[in-house]
Amino acid sequence: MKTNMGSADKAIRIVLAIVFAGLYITQLVEGTVGIALLVLGGVFLLTSILSFCPLYTLLGMNTCEKKK
């Protein structure tokens, strides 16, 4: 897997994962929507750790900084 995520993209995804988990834990979002946000947060966290987003590959996107 070639990395295709930049540091800003990873930071945003990590923050969103934390927010989604916080909303679910504090029960501000419950039921199916809460579980869906929790799963989405898990995907965001996993893709941030791996620095790879499969959707970016399909769309031909790359937010990774260019190495000189």
Contact map, one row per residue, 1 for C-alpha under 8 A:
11100000000000000000000000000000000000000000000000010000000000000000
11110000000000000000000000000000000000000000000000010000000000000000
11111000000000000000000000000000000000000000000001110000000000010000
01111100000000000000000000000000000000000000000000111001100011110000
00111110110000000000000000000000000000000000000100111000000001110000
00011111110000000000000000000000000000000000000000100000000001111000
00001111111000000000000000000000000000000000000000000000000000010000
00000111111100000000000000000000000000000000000000000000000000000000
00001111111110000000000000000000000000000000000000000000000000100000
00001111111111000000000000000000000000000000001110100000000000000000
00000011111111100000000000000000000000000000000100000000000000000000
00000001111111110000000000000000000000000000000000000000000000000000
00000000111111111000000000000000000000001001100100000000000000000000
00000000011111111100000000000000000000000001100100000000000000000000
00000000001111111110000000000000000000000000000000000000000000000000
00000000000111111111000000000000000000001001000000000000000000000000
00000000000011111111100000000000000001011101100000000000000000000000
00000000000001111111110000000000000000001000000000000000000000000000
00000000000000111111111000000000000000000000000000000000000000000000
00000000000000011111111100000000000011001000000000000000000000000000
00000000000000001111111110000000000011001000000000000000000000000000
00000000000000000111111111000000000000000000000000000000000000000000
00000000000000000011111111111000010000000000000000000000000000000000
00000000000000000001111111111100011011000000000000000000000000000000
00000000000000000000111111110000000000000000000000000000000000000000
00000000000000000000011111111000000000000000000000000000000000000000
00000000000000000000001111111100000000000000000000000000000000000000
00000000000000000000001111111100000000000000000000000000000000000000
00000000000000000000001101111110110000000000000000000000000000000000
00000000000000000000000100111111111000000000000000000000000000000000
00000000000000000000000000001111111000000000000000000000000000000000
00000000000000000000000000000111111100000000000000000000000000000000
00000000000000000000000000001111111110000000000000000000000000000000
00000000000000000000001100001111111111000000000000000000000000000000
00000000000000000000000100000111111111100000000000000000000000000000
00000000000000000000000000000001111111110000000000000000000000000000
00000000000000000001100100000000111111111000000000000000000000000000
00000000000000001001100100000000011111111100000000000000000000000000
00000000000000000000000000000000001111111110000000000000000000000000
00000000000000001000000000000000000111111111000000000000000000000000
00000000000010011101100000000000000011111111100000000000000000000000
00000000000000001000000000000000000001111111110000000000000000000000
00000000000000000000000000000000000000111111111000000000000000000000
00000000000011011000000000000000000000011111111100000000000000000000
00000000000011001000000000000000000000001111111110000000000000000000
00000000000000000000000000000000000000000111111111000000000000000000
00000000010000000000000000000000000000000011111111111000000000000000
00001000011011000000000000000000000000000001111111110000000000000000
00000000010000000000000000000000000000000000111111100000000000000000
00100000000000000000000000000000000000000000011111110000000000000000
00111100010000000000000000000000000000000000001111111000000000000000
11111000000000000000000000000000000000000000001101111100000000000000
00011000000000000000000000000000000000000000001000111111100000000000
00000000000000000000000000000000000000000000000000011111110000000000
00000000000000000000000000000000000000000000000000001111111000000000
00010000000000000000000000000000000000000000000000001111111111000000
00010000000000000000000000000000000000000000000000001111111111000000
00000000000000000000000000000000000000000000000000000111111110000000
00000000000000000000000000000000000000000000000000000011111110000000
00000000000000000000000000000000000000000000000000000001111111000000
00010000000000000000000000000000000000000000000000000001111111100000
00011100000000000000000000000000000000000000000000000001100111110000
00011100100000000000000000000000000000000000000000000000000011111000
00111110000000000000000000000000000000000000000000000000000001111100
00000100000000000000000000000000000000000000000000000000000000111110
00000000000000000000000000000000000000000000000000000000000000011111
00000000000000000000000000000000000000000000000000000000000000001111
00000000000000000000000000000000000000000000000000000000000000000111
